[in-house]
Amino acid sequence: MLRFIPSKYTATKYSASSWSNALVGLNWSAFRYECTASAGKRLSRARDAAAEAARFLPEDARLPWGWVENRGLLRALEDRAWREPSFPAQVASMRRLLRLCPDDPLGVRLYLLSMLLDAEQPGEAQALLEQYPEDVSVDWMFGRVLAHAQLNQLQQAEAAFRLAHRRYPKVLAALTPERKSPPRGLDRSAVVVGSAEEAWLYRDEMRHLFVAVTGLLPFLEQVARRMRGGR
């Protein structure tokens, strides 16, 4: 049985039979998928059924990743979020997934942050950033810089950049040039934190947003020069 933590659970909001059937189908199909690729379609249908059944969960329910039984559903909800037909629907689905599993071991918040910044919604991006103040990933720290810059908050952008640049000194050098070849032997499946490979991958995904903020990259270069001079 799938485990979750509802604080105001009511039976009227939950269809036990649809949930049980969806979960059984999801678990069985996942097992079959390990044995043969021909079960891929069945797995996809089971994921859809589980995600649909999840609509009966109350808004304040939680699905902790630590309970293995929850992981199939969380992955199903992530898959459904990517297949939503519109940007607002995708954002809403990702936000719901973060409410269900705030620890976010799937990294949904990173995709959501990138989407909000790409859509030039820096206020929403900042609200998301504040939910995970302990995150020190390159996406999060430079995402904070970009959100402040999109809001023309230059002092805050500089402060955020100083923190990000100290932790990831190779990122600015990757962002600045108009063209930059990937590091030789780049393996996207084995990237070391703080490496030139990580910096290039961040550039590949996010440089267009830094360029879109007029004067941002030259401004960050000036800050980096002051930092090298001890200021």
C-alpha positions as CSV (number, residue, x, y, z in Angstrom):
1,M,0.0,0.0,0.0
2,L,1.3,3.4,-0.9
3,R,2.2,5.5,2.2
4,F,1.5,9.2,2.6
5,I,1.1,11.7,5.4
6,P,-2.3,13.5,5.2
7,S,-3.0,16.0,8.0
8,K,-6.7,16.5,7.1
9,Y,-7.6,13.2,5.4
10,T,-11.2,12.5,4.5
11,A,-12.5,9.4,2.8
12,T,-14.6,11.5,0.5
13,K,-11.5,12.9,-1.2
14,Y,-10.0,9.5,-1.9
15,S,-11.0,6.6,-4.1
16,A,-9.4,3.5,-2.6
17,S,-10.2,1.2,-5.5
18,S,-8.8,3.4,-8.2
19,W,-5.7,4.1,-6.1
20,S,-5.0,0.5,-5.3
21,N,-5.5,-0.6,-8.9
22,A,-3.2,2.2,-10.2
23,L,-0.5,1.3,-7.7
24,V,-0.7,-2.4,-8.4
25,G,-0.4,-1.7,-12.2
26,L,2.5,0.7,-11.6
27,N,4.5,-1.7,-9.4
28,W,3.9,-4.7,-11.7
29,S,4.7,-2.8,-14.9
30,A,7.9,-1.4,-13.3
31,F,8.9,-5.0,-12.4
32,R,8.1,-6.2,-15.9
33,Y,10.1,-3.2,-17.4
34,E,13.2,-4.5,-15.7
35,C,12.7,-7.8,-17.6
36,T,11.7,-6.7,-21.1
37,A,11.5,-3.4,-22.9
38,S,8.2,-4.6,-24.5
39,A,6.5,-3.6,-21.2
40,G,7.3,0.1,-21.8
41,K,3.8,0.9,-23.0
42,R,2.3,-0.8,-20.1
43,L,4.6,1.1,-17.7
44,S,3.5,4.3,-19.4
45,R,-0.2,3.5,-19.0
46,A,0.4,2.5,-15.4
47,R,2.2,5.8,-14.7
48,D,-0.7,7.7,-16.2
49,A,-3.2,5.8,-14.0
50,A,-1.2,6.4,-10.9
51,A,-0.8,10.1,-11.6
52,E,-4.5,10.4,-12.3
53,A,-5.4,8.6,-9.1
54,A,-3.1,11.0,-7.2
55,R,-5.7,13.7,-7.8
56,F,-7.6,12.2,-4.9
57,L,-4.8,13.1,-2.5
58,P,-5.6,16.1,-0.3
59,E,-3.6,19.2,-0.9
60,D,-1.6,18.9,2.3
61,A,-0.6,15.3,1.7
62,R,3.0,14.3,1.8
63,L,4.9,11.5,0.0
64,P,8.3,11.1,1.7
65,W,10.9,9.7,-0.7
66,G,12.3,7.7,2.3
67,W,9.4,5.3,1.9
68,V,10.4,3.3,-1.1
69,E,6.7,2.6,-1.9
70,N,6.2,6.3,-2.8
71,R,8.9,6.5,-5.4
72,G,7.0,5.0,-8.3
73,L,4.2,7.5,-7.9
74,L,6.6,10.5,-7.5
75,R,8.3,9.5,-10.7
76,A,5.0,9.1,-12.4
77,L,4.0,12.6,-11.3
78,E,7.3,14.0,-12.6
79,D,6.7,12.2,-16.0
80,R,3.1,13.7,-16.1
81,A,4.4,17.2,-15.3
82,W,6.7,17.1,-18.4
83,R,3.9,16.0,-20.6
84,E,1.5,18.8,-19.5
85,P,0.2,20.6,-22.6
86,S,1.1,24.2,-21.5
87,F,3.6,26.1,-19.5
88,P,1.2,27.1,-16.7
89,A,0.1,23.4,-16.4
90,Q,3.7,22.3,-16.2
91,V,4.5,24.8,-13.5
92,A,1.4,23.9,-11.5
93,S,2.3,20.2,-11.7
94,M,5.9,20.8,-10.6
95,R,4.8,22.9,-7.7
96,R,2.4,20.2,-6.6
97,L,5.1,17.6,-6.8
98,L,7.3,19.8,-4.6
99,R,4.5,20.2,-2.0
100,L,4.1,16.4,-2.0
101,C,7.8,15.8,-1.6
102,P,9.5,19.0,-0.4
103,D,12.9,17.2,0.0
104,D,12.9,17.0,-3.9
105,P,15.4,14.2,-4.5
106,L,14.3,14.2,-8.1
107,G,15.6,17.7,-8.6
108,V,12.3,19.1,-9.9
109,R,13.1,22.5,-8.3
110,L,16.1,22.9,-10.7
111,Y,13.9,22.4,-13.8
112,L,11.2,24.7,-12.3
113,L,13.7,27.5,-11.6
114,S,15.1,27.3,-15.1
115,M,11.6,27.5,-16.6
116,L,10.6,30.5,-14.4
117,L,13.8,32.4,-15.3
118,D,13.4,31.5,-19.0
119,A,9.8,32.8,-18.9
120,E,11.1,36.0,-17.2
121,Q,9.2,35.5,-14.0
122,P,12.0,36.5,-11.6
123,G,9.6,37.2,-8.7
124,E,8.3,33.6,-8.9
125,A,11.9,32.4,-9.2
126,Q,12.9,34.2,-6.1
127,A,10.0,32.8,-4.1
128,L,11.2,29.3,-5.2
129,L,14.8,30.1,-4.3
130,E,13.8,31.1,-0.8
131,Q,12.2,27.7,-0.2
132,Y,15.6,26.0,-0.4
133,P,18.1,28.5,1.1
134,E,20.5,25.6,1.9
135,D,20.9,24.6,-1.8
136,V,24.4,25.5,-3.0
137,S,24.2,23.9,-6.4
138,V,25.6,25.9,-9.4
139,D,22.0,26.2,-10.8
140,W,20.7,27.6,-7.5
141,M,23.5,30.0,-6.7
142,F,23.7,31.5,-10.2
143,G,19.9,31.3,-10.6
144,R,19.8,33.7,-7.6
145,V,22.1,36.1,-9.4
146,L,20.0,36.0,-12.6
147,A,16.7,36.5,-10.7
148,H,18.0,39.6,-9.0
149,A,19.4,40.9,-12.3
150,Q,16.1,40.4,-14.1
151,L,14.5,42.5,-11.4
152,N,17.3,45.1,-11.8
153,Q,18.4,44.6,-8.2
154,L,22.1,45.1,-8.9
155,Q,23.3,45.3,-5.3
156,Q,21.6,42.0,-4.5
157,A,22.8,40.5,-7.8
158,E,26.4,41.5,-6.9
159,A,26.1,40.0,-3.4
160,A,24.7,36.8,-4.8
161,F,27.4,36.6,-7.5
162,R,30.2,37.1,-5.0
163,L,29.0,34.0,-3.1
164,A,28.4,32.0,-6.3
165,H,31.8,33.0,-7.9
166,R,33.7,32.0,-4.8
167,R,32.2,28.5,-4.9
168,Y,32.2,28.1,-8.7
169,P,35.0,30.3,-10.1
170,K,34.9,28.6,-13.5
171,V,31.4,29.5,-14.4
172,L,31.8,33.2,-15.3
173,A,34.7,32.3,-17.7
174,A,32.4,29.8,-19.3
175,L,29.5,32.2,-19.6
176,T,31.4,35.2,-21.0
177,P,32.6,34.1,-24.5
178,E,30.1,34.1,-27.4
179,R,31.4,30.7,-28.5
180,K,33.1,28.1,-26.3
181,S,33.8,24.5,-27.2
182,P,32.9,21.8,-24.7
183,P,35.8,20.3,-22.7
184,R,37.5,17.4,-24.4
185,G,36.0,14.0,-23.3
186,L,32.9,15.6,-21.7
187,D,30.8,12.9,-20.1
188,R,27.4,14.3,-19.1
189,S,26.8,11.3,-16.8
190,A,29.8,11.8,-14.7
191,V,30.3,15.5,-14.0
192,V,32.4,16.7,-11.0
193,V,31.0,19.6,-9.0
194,G,33.0,22.7,-9.5
195,S,34.7,21.4,-12.7
196,A,35.1,23.0,-16.1
197,E,32.7,20.4,-17.4
198,E,30.0,21.5,-15.0
199,A,30.6,25.2,-15.9
200,W,30.3,24.5,-19.6
201,L,27.1,22.5,-19.1
202,Y,25.6,25.4,-17.1
203,R,26.7,27.8,-19.9
204,D,25.1,25.5,-22.5
205,E,21.7,25.7,-20.7
206,M,21.6,29.2,-19.3
207,R,23.9,31.6,-21.1
208,H,21.1,33.0,-23.3
209,L,19.4,34.2,-20.2
210,F,22.5,36.1,-18.9
211,V,22.9,37.7,-22.3
212,A,19.3,38.7,-22.4
213,V,19.8,41.0,-19.4
214,T,21.6,44.0,-20.9
215,G,25.1,44.6,-19.5
216,L,24.9,41.7,-17.0
217,L,28.0,39.7,-18.1
218,P,30.2,42.8,-18.3
219,F,28.9,43.9,-14.8
220,L,29.8,40.4,-13.4
221,E,33.3,40.6,-15.0
222,Q,33.8,44.0,-13.2
223,V,32.8,42.4,-9.9
224,A,35.1,39.5,-10.5
225,R,38.0,41.9,-11.2
226,R,37.3,43.7,-7.9
227,M,37.2,40.4,-6.1
228,R,40.7,39.5,-7.5
229,G,41.9,42.9,-6.2
230,G,40.6,42.1,-2.7
231,R,37.5,44.3,-2.9
